[in-house]
Amino acid sequence: MDGDPSVEPQLDSFSLTLPLPYRCALIIVAAVWAWGANLQYLSFLKIDVPALIRYPGRQSLTEATHHLSTYRLATILSGSLGVSLVTFWIFSHRDAELVIFYDWMPMTYLLFLAVLFIIPLRYHSTTGRYHFLKTLRRVAVGGIAEAKDGKFGDILLADVLTSYSKILADLFISVCMFLTTNGSATEQPDRRCGGRFLVPLIIAIPSAIRFRQCLIEYGRVRDANHRSTSLVSTGSGGVHLANALKYATAFPVIILSALQRSSSDASTTATAAETSLYRLWLLAVIVNSLYSFYWDVANDWDLTLLSPARSNPEHPYGLRRKMVFRASEIYYVAIGLDFLLRITWTLKLSPHLDQFNDWEGGIFCIQALEVFRRWIWIFFRVETEWVRNTSTGLGQDDILLGDYSSGKDDDD
């Protein structure tokens, strides 16, 4: 992650076609389709995702499958988004004044989107969405359920929120500009709306949620150790502190990005302080990206590529013995994509592409790529959890962090 870039004040061509509220809506709707694809393909592989996340099961064979219900919801959201967007284009004609005037259209759709999730339509996964809202309320304050009550689902949702941190911030910006006197939600996005540090604070919230969840997990392990005379069943809990540290590395990136913006606003020429801030930001973003990539591969996916066990002849190089995806190449492609999409911030270092993150179209592309990365990540994270929790799961030799002898269910 690299923090939000500053943008020019005029309404650019991309914003004339796809204003900020519609961009947020488009990514959210795409995410619903993506989740349906996750469910469908993992179900095809005989992985019971609802069981892993303690999602309500189907009461009869006549009920639609989970992925079909998700696709139905996505169809409703897509159809209504299409109608709203086409209507907006017809009325605005990509004219700047009209685009700003008709800002109530995309905001009305966002309201519809929120209502549909909060008050689901009858016979459209009502029970499931109540479960989702219950989980969201718990996760929103950094809470995490016990393993038997759906801990993995809480972790999965909280991790997804970290990929949507900038989209959540853009939703806030849209509402903030809409409610500002003489403001408009479809103007050039004002990423200082509400104050210079409020948007960075919103971006930091998902990482803070996961940080707190990791500390809660560490506390549970410590309490279990106090009740036991052995670490055999619970481990030392150090892996949770290491995971918490990973999420903590996001905070310096966000803070330094905000300070860079404030510094650039106050001065038109680069100063020694700005140069120092840039170097600190560069160091922070490198640490965050590499640490996160390592955790994805070694812990979230239980792969041995970054461990001494990578050359073990019992499994393909850098992978593991038990794999649901039979083609080894799939894992290598996923690792490569995860690394590349973890370092999209390097575009800022290119003399030819350094302005890419300053264009509204560029910002949207970076956000969409992060959501795509998370979509790929979910396939392998759920597959890993399934392997850990089934009778064909990993043996003790496959556990990369030695302080857990009961499997890695707790070290997400």
C-alpha positions, 0 to 999 in steps of 0.5 A, a space after each residue: 500500500 502506498 497511501 492516497 496520492 494527491 490529485 489536480 483540482 479540475 474535473 478530468 475526463 475519466 471523472 466525467 465518465 465514471 465519477 467517484 461514487 460510481 467507481 466505488 459502486 462498480 468495484 463493490 458489485 464486481 466483488 460480489 461476482 468475484 465472491 460467487 466465483 470463489 464459492 463456485 470453483 471451490 465447491 467444484 473442488 469439494 471444498 465446503 466454504 460455508 462450513 469453514 466460515 460457519 455460514 448458514 447451510 442449506 435446509 433442503 436440496 431445493 434451495 439454491 446453492 450459495 454461489 447461485 444465491 450470490 450470483 442472483 444478488 450480483 445480477 440485481 446489483 449489476 442491473 440496477 447499477 447499469 440502469 443508474 449509470 446509463 441514466 446518468 450518462 444520458 442526463 449529463 452528456 459528459 458535461 462538467 456542470 451537468 456531471 456535478 449537478 446530477 451527483 444525486 444519481 450515483 449517491 442514490 445508487 449507493 444508498 440503494 446498495 447499502 439498503 439492499 445489504 442491510 435490509 435484504 429482499 425476501 427470499 434473497 439469502 436473507 439468513 445469509 446476509 443477516 449472518 454477514 451483518 452480524 459478522 461485520 458488526 463483530 469485525 468492525 470493532 476488531 472482534 474475532 469469534 472463537 474457532 467453533 463460532 466462525 473465527 476463520 470467517 471473521 479473519 477472511 472478512 477482515 483481511 478483505 477489508 484491508 484490500 478495500 481500505 481505499 475504497 472505504 475512504 473513497 466512499 467517505 469522500 463521496 459522502 463528505 463532498 455530497 454533504 458539504 455546502 456547495 459541494 458535489 459528490 461528482 466533483 474532482 475528488 477532494 481527498 482532504 475532505 473532513 480534514 487532512 488526516 481523516 481520510 488516512 485514518 479511515 484507510 488505517 482502520 482495516 489494518 487496525 482491526 486485524 492488528 487487534 484481532 491478532 492481539 486477541 488471538 495472542 491473549 487467548 493462547 497465553 490464557 490457554 497456556 496459563 491453564 495448561 502445563 504444556 505448550 503442546 496444544 496451544 503453542 507460544 502464540 508468537 505467530 500472532 504477534 508476528 502477524 500483528 507486526 505485519 499489519 502494524 507495518 501499514 501504519 508508517 506507510 499511511 502516516 508518511 503518505 499523509 505527511 508527504 501530502 501536507 508537506 507538498 501543499 505547503 511548499 512548491 519546491 522540494 525541501 530537505 524535509 520532503 526528501 527525508 519523508 520520501 526516503 522514509 516512505 520508501 523504506 516503510 513501503 518496502 518493508 510492508 510489501 515484502 513482509 506481507 508477501 512473505 506472510 501470504 506465501 509462507 503462512 496464509 498459503 503454507 507454501 515452502 518457497 521462502 523456507 529451507 524446506 523448499 527443496 523437499 523431494 516429497 513435494 514440488 519445489 517451494 510448495 507442499 505435500 497436500 494440494 487441492 489444486 493439482 497443477 503445480 503451475 497454478 501455485 507458481 502463477 499465484 505467487 508471481 501475481 501476488 508479488 507483482 500486485 504487492 509492489 504496484 507502488 513502484 510505479 511512483 519510482 518510474 520517471 515515465 509512470 510516476 504520475 500514474 497514481 495521480 490520475 483518477 483513472 490510475 487510482 481506480 486501476 490500482 484499487 481494482 488490481 488490489 481487489 483482484 489480488 485479494 480475489 486470487 488470494 482467497 482461493 488459496 487461503 481457503 484451500 489452505 484452511 481446508 487442507 489444515 482442517 480435513 483428515 487429508 491435511 498437513 502433517 507436522 513437518 509441513 508447519 512452517 512456524 514450529 511453535 504450533 503443533 496442533 496445525 495452523 488454524 490460528 496463525 492466519 
